[in-house]
Amino acid sequence: DRVRREWARALKREPRRRGVAQARAVLGLATPFSESALESAVRWLVLVLGLPEPVLQYRVDIRTGERFIDLCWPELRIAVEFDGRLKYRTGDDVFAEKLRQDDIQAQGWIFLRVTWEDLREMRLVADRLLALFPAEVIARLKPVPDLEGVGLWGSVPEGSLVP
């Protein structure tokens, strides 16, 4: 809250400066619950696309105890997980994550896993994400234009869901 207030004051002092509208949009949607820059980047993409606000760090109970889904829509059972290399240091780490996902999927969840490498093609991540949602959600998308970055989308591949 303190940081948000400081940024709001700074933006108020510079109302005509380039990028202020985007900064205000980002500040208005900022959350302390993103645990990594990768989570924040994908959450930004979710909001740019106009998907419903996701829940971050959602608790699920599985046979090995409580676990948390990075970003999700509980009512739709859609989960997005972020995978950095540090998460998988050993074969045991990989196997434990597999069991965790199996247990969560057994409760009806569908998963999208995203890596830093995936973000090189934001449009493809957007397409993969949008493909998880039912048509009625896609029909009600409410993009946040002030969040869009210049030149992040590149050319439109054939069959892309994102214009």
Kinemage of the C-alpha trace (Angstrom):
@kinemage 1
@onewidth
@group {chain A} dominant
@subgroup {mainchain}
@vectorlist {calphas} color= white
{ca asp a 1} P 0.000 0.000 0.000
{ca arg a 2} L 2.854 2.370 0.840
{ca val a 3} L 4.580 1.771 -2.491
{ca arg a 4} L 1.284 2.113 -4.364
{ca arg a 5} L 0.673 5.507 -2.692
{ca glu a 6} L 4.200 6.705 -3.540
{ca trp a 7} L 3.787 5.752 -7.193
{ca ala a 8} L 0.342 7.370 -7.331
{ca arg a 9} L 1.835 10.633 -5.997
{ca ala a 10} L 4.651 10.489 -8.564
{ca leu a 11} L 2.180 9.930 -11.412
{ca lys a 12} L 0.021 12.796 -10.201
{ca arg a 13} L 3.032 15.144 -10.366
{ca glu a 14} L 3.642 14.218 -14.037
{ca pro a 15} L 0.136 13.959 -15.584
{ca arg a 16} L 1.203 14.631 -19.191
{ca arg a 17} L 4.363 12.592 -19.244
{ca arg a 18} L 4.638 9.772 -21.805
{ca gly a 19} L 3.571 6.391 -20.382
{ca val a 20} L 1.534 7.792 -17.484
{ca ala a 21} L -1.726 6.179 -18.673
{ca gln a 22} L -0.019 2.793 -18.880
{ca ala a 23} L 1.659 3.300 -15.499
{ca arg a 24} L -1.700 4.167 -13.907
{ca ala a 25} L -3.280 1.051 -15.424
{ca val a 26} L -0.448 -1.144 -14.162
{ca leu a 27} L -0.548 0.436 -10.713
{ca gly a 28} L -4.303 -0.036 -10.474
{ca leu a 29} L -3.952 -3.760 -11.158
{ca ala a 30} L -0.756 -4.436 -9.195
{ca thr a 31} L -0.795 -7.159 -6.556
{ca pro a 32} L 1.675 -8.346 -3.933
{ca phe a 33} L 0.632 -11.976 -4.523
{ca ser a 34} L 2.707 -12.553 -7.657
{ca glu a 35} L 5.694 -14.527 -6.455
{ca ser a 36} L 7.938 -13.981 -9.467
{ca ala a 37} L 8.491 -11.759 -12.462
{ca leu a 38} L 7.238 -14.613 -14.662
{ca glu a 39} L 3.945 -14.730 -12.751
{ca ser a 40} L 3.602 -10.966 -13.120
{ca ala a 41} L 4.293 -11.122 -16.860
{ca val a 42} L 1.637 -13.771 -17.472
{ca arg a 43} L -0.844 -11.987 -15.207
{ca trp a 44} L -0.224 -8.859 -17.306
{ca leu a 45} L -0.995 -10.892 -20.438
{ca val a 46} L -4.209 -12.212 -18.853
{ca leu a 47} L -5.347 -8.664 -18.115
{ca val a 48} L -4.325 -7.296 -21.526
{ca leu a 49} L -6.416 -10.024 -23.154
{ca gly a 50} L -9.389 -9.066 -21.009
{ca leu a 51} L -9.834 -12.398 -19.275
{ca pro a 52} L -11.561 -12.363 -15.885
{ca glu a 53} L -9.316 -11.434 -12.966
{ca pro a 54} L -7.426 -14.564 -11.899
{ca val a 55} L -6.867 -15.758 -8.347
{ca leu a 56} L -3.216 -15.935 -7.327
{ca gln a 57} L -1.732 -18.508 -4.962
{ca tyr a 58} L -4.972 -20.501 -4.691
{ca arg a 59} L -4.886 -23.242 -2.075
{ca val a 60} L -5.794 -26.815 -3.001
{ca asp a 61} L -5.634 -29.834 -0.732
{ca ile a 62} L -4.030 -32.968 -2.132
{ca arg a 63} L -2.907 -36.250 -0.590
{ca thr a 64} L 0.483 -34.791 0.415
{ca gly a 65} L -1.028 -31.688 2.019
{ca glu a 66} L -1.963 -28.207 0.937
{ca arg a 67} L -0.466 -26.818 -2.251
{ca phe a 68} L -0.924 -23.553 -4.116
{ca ile a 69} L -1.734 -22.896 -7.759
{ca asp a 70} L 0.197 -19.914 -9.116
{ca leu a 71} L -2.658 -18.328 -11.042
{ca cys a 72} L -6.120 -19.741 -11.674
{ca trp a 73} L -9.832 -19.428 -12.218
{ca pro a 74} L -11.291 -21.796 -9.574
{ca glu a 75} L -14.849 -21.725 -10.911
{ca leu a 76} L -13.546 -22.926 -14.312
{ca arg a 77} L -10.863 -25.237 -12.877
{ca ile a 78} L -8.200 -23.574 -15.067
{ca ala a 79} L -4.681 -23.410 -13.610
{ca val a 80} L -1.576 -21.666 -14.879
{ca glu a 81} L 1.753 -22.729 -13.418
{ca phe a 82} L 5.102 -21.033 -13.914
{ca asp a 83} L 8.165 -23.137 -14.426
{ca gly a 84} L 11.651 -21.775 -13.970
{ca arg a 85} L 14.733 -23.949 -14.139
{ca leu a 86} L 15.411 -23.567 -10.411
{ca lys a 87} L 12.201 -25.431 -9.620
{ca tyr a 88} L 13.573 -28.642 -11.140
{ca arg a 89} L 17.070 -29.136 -9.766
{ca thr a 90} L 16.811 -32.910 -9.377
{ca gly a 91} L 14.840 -35.795 -10.780
{ca asp a 92} L 13.035 -35.974 -7.432
{ca asp a 93} L 11.871 -32.372 -7.925
{ca val a 94} L 10.457 -33.237 -11.350
{ca phe a 95} L 8.688 -36.334 -10.025
{ca ala a 96} L 7.234 -34.492 -7.001
{ca glu a 97} L 5.838 -31.793 -9.302
{ca lys a 98} L 4.356 -34.463 -11.581
{ca leu a 99} L 2.575 -36.085 -8.612
{ca arg a 100} L 1.337 -32.683 -7.421
{ca gln a 101} L -0.111 -31.906 -10.850
{ca asp a 102} L -1.648 -35.391 -11.130
{ca asp a 103} L -3.415 -34.909 -7.781
{ca ile a 104} L -4.721 -31.475 -8.741
{ca gln a 105} L -5.861 -32.667 -12.178
{ca ala a 106} L -7.717 -35.524 -10.501
{ca gln a 107} L -9.908 -32.785 -8.964
{ca gly a 108} L -10.897 -31.622 -12.464
{ca trp a 109} L -8.303 -28.907 -13.082
{ca ile a 110} L -6.693 -28.291 -16.468
{ca phe a 111} L -3.164 -26.899 -16.589
{ca leu a 112} L -1.114 -24.549 -18.694
{ca arg a 113} L 2.580 -24.451 -17.836
{ca val a 114} L 4.551 -21.381 -18.895
{ca thr a 115} L 8.316 -20.828 -18.972
{ca trp a 116} L 10.452 -17.780 -19.681
{ca glu a 117} L 11.248 -19.299 -23.057
{ca asp a 118} L 7.521 -19.372 -23.860
{ca leu a 119} L 7.291 -15.609 -23.376
{ca arg a 120} L 9.477 -15.036 -26.430
{ca glu a 121} L 6.254 -15.710 -28.354
{ca met a 122} L 3.607 -13.864 -26.335
{ca arg a 123} L 0.970 -14.409 -29.010
{ca leu a 124} L 1.416 -18.188 -28.781
{ca val a 125} L 1.101 -18.092 -24.993
{ca ala a 126} L -2.032 -15.959 -25.409
{ca asp a 127} L -3.484 -18.475 -27.871
{ca arg a 128} L -2.705 -21.415 -25.568
{ca leu a 129} L -4.294 -19.579 -22.651
{ca leu a 130} L -7.425 -18.514 -24.527
{ca ala a 131} L -7.927 -22.053 -25.819
{ca leu a 132} L -8.543 -23.216 -22.223
{ca phe a 133} L -11.602 -21.005 -21.761
{ca pro a 134} L -15.178 -21.755 -22.800
{ca ala a 135} L -16.617 -19.769 -25.714
{ca glu a 136} L -18.911 -17.747 -23.438
{ca val a 137} L -15.886 -16.373 -21.544
{ca ile a 138} L -14.062 -15.535 -24.783
{ca ala a 139} L -17.182 -13.731 -26.046
{ca arg a 140} L -17.090 -11.455 -22.968
{ca leu a 141} L -13.384 -10.508 -23.070
{ca lys a 142} L -12.690 -7.016 -21.774
{ca pro a 143} L -9.147 -6.084 -22.859
{ca val a 144} L -7.310 -3.362 -20.940
{ca pro a 145} L -5.754 -1.324 -23.772
{ca asp a 146} L -3.642 0.883 -21.493
{ca leu a 147} L -1.684 -2.202 -20.411
{ca glu a 148} L -0.589 -3.174 -23.929
{ca gly a 149} L 3.099 -2.796 -24.645
{ca val a 150} L 4.293 -1.430 -27.974
{ca gly a 151} L 5.553 -4.100 -30.380
{ca leu a 152} L 5.124 -7.099 -28.093
{ca trp a 153} L 2.814 -9.016 -30.366
{ca gly a 154} L 4.831 -9.111 -33.582
{ca ser a 155} L 3.222 -10.514 -36.724
{ca val a 156} L -0.024 -12.472 -36.616
{ca pro a 157} L 0.536 -16.190 -37.293
{ca glu a 158} L -2.119 -18.006 -39.299
{ca gly a 159} L -4.863 -19.388 -37.050
{ca ser a 160} L -3.994 -17.125 -34.103
{ca leu a 161} L -6.809 -16.327 -31.673
{ca val a 162} L -5.222 -12.974 -30.840
{ca pro a 163} L -5.695 -10.173 -33.425
